[in-house]
Amino acid sequence: MVRHIILWKLKETMTEEEKAAARAEAKRRLESLNGQIEGLLSLTVVTDRLPSSNADMMLDSSFTDAEALAGYQVNPKHLEAAGYVRSVVEARLCLDF
């Protein structure tokens, strides 16, 4: 099994209301991928965070293997969701293990 963890920081130019809307939309789009992509075992987007956090959102996903993760990364459904996320994010960190 492979885990794919992403942390995102939303654009600083966004208002708190815009950030809340962006978190909700990113969560909706990404979590809709569950059951849609071969090898994707689970995908959760965490948007409720404590004030001590320095990230706005986290994606926690697991895949059957590294090949499944590679397939997910080029899957058109994922690319569509990721395009939205890229439009509202200024920083991204990734850890795959």
Number of C-alpha atoms within 10 A of each C-alpha: 12 17 19 16 18 16 18 20 17 22 16 11 10 13 10 10 9 14 19 15 12 21 21 15 15 22 21 14 17 20 18 15 17 14 12 13 17 14 19 20 17 15 21 18 21 15 17 11 12 9 8 6 8 11 17 20 24 22 19 16 20 21 21 15 15 17 12 18 23 12 15 20 13 10 14 12 16 18 13 12 19 15 11 15 20 15 11 20 18 13 12 14 11 11 10 12 10
